[in-house]
């Protein structure tokens, strides 16, 4: 990780952001003795975006033991 001044950041903002995106390496920005970290946000997995759905009508345990001969389509719709 390297440290840049705020002036250098301002002059090369798009280049620095593209570098952070491509390498994943954060950059430290220093201004008046204070330091700010510019880094890539950690993305969650695609599975974390899924929402729970109530898509089974009735008791799900009944489905586990159901045999194909028991399926009566008009009754289950």
C-alpha positions as CSV (number, residue, x, y, z in Angstrom):
1,X,0.0,0.0,0.0
2,X,1.4,3.4,-0.9
3,X,0.6,6.8,0.4
4,X,-0.4,9.7,-1.8
5,X,-1.1,13.4,-1.2
6,X,-4.6,14.8,-1.8
7,X,-3.1,16.8,-4.8
8,X,-1.8,13.6,-6.4
9,X,-5.2,12.0,-5.9
10,X,-7.0,14.9,-7.5
11,X,-4.7,14.9,-10.5
12,X,-4.9,11.2,-11.1
13,X,-8.2,10.2,-9.6
14,X,-9.5,7.9,-12.4
15,X,-6.2,6.2,-12.9
16,X,-5.8,5.6,-9.1
17,X,-9.4,4.2,-8.8
18,X,-8.8,2.0,-11.8
19,X,-5.6,0.7,-10.2
20,X,-7.4,-0.1,-6.9
21,X,-10.1,-1.9,-8.8
22,X,-7.7,-4.0,-10.9
23,X,-5.2,-4.9,-8.1
24,X,-7.4,-4.8,-5.0
25,X,-4.7,-2.9,-3.2
26,X,-5.9,0.0,-1.1
27,X,-4.2,3.5,-1.3
28,X,-3.6,5.7,1.7
29,X,-4.4,9.4,1.2
30,X,-2.7,12.0,3.4
31,X,-4.0,15.5,4.1
32,X,-2.8,17.8,6.9
33,X,-1.4,15.0,8.9
34,X,-4.5,12.9,8.6
35,X,-4.7,9.7,6.7
36,X,-7.7,8.2,4.8
37,X,-7.8,4.8,3.3
38,X,-9.3,4.4,-0.2
39,X,-10.1,0.7,-0.8
40,X,-12.3,-1.6,-2.8
41,X,-15.5,-2.6,-1.0
42,X,-15.7,-6.3,-0.3
43,X,-18.5,-7.8,-2.3
44,X,-20.6,-10.6,-0.8
45,X,-21.3,-13.8,-2.7
46,X,-24.1,-13.9,-5.2
47,X,-25.9,-16.2,-2.9
48,X,-26.1,-13.6,-0.2
49,X,-28.4,-11.5,-2.5
50,X,-31.1,-14.2,-2.5
51,X,-34.2,-13.6,-0.5
52,X,-36.2,-16.3,1.3
53,X,-39.5,-17.3,-0.4
54,X,-42.5,-19.1,1.0
55,X,-43.1,-21.3,-2.0
56,X,-44.3,-24.5,-0.4
57,X,-48.0,-24.5,0.5
58,X,-48.6,-26.9,3.4
59,X,-46.2,-29.0,5.5
60,X,-42.9,-29.5,3.7
61,X,-42.4,-32.8,5.6
62,X,-45.3,-34.3,3.7
63,X,-43.4,-33.8,0.4
64,X,-40.4,-35.8,1.6
65,X,-42.4,-39.0,2.1
66,X,-44.7,-38.5,-0.9
67,X,-44.6,-41.1,-3.6
68,X,-45.2,-40.3,-7.2
69,X,-48.4,-42.3,-7.3
70,X,-49.9,-40.0,-4.6
71,X,-49.6,-36.9,-6.8
72,X,-52.9,-35.7,-7.9
73,X,-52.3,-32.5,-9.9
74,X,-55.7,-30.8,-9.6
75,X,-55.7,-31.2,-5.8
76,X,-52.2,-29.8,-5.4
77,X,-52.7,-26.6,-7.4
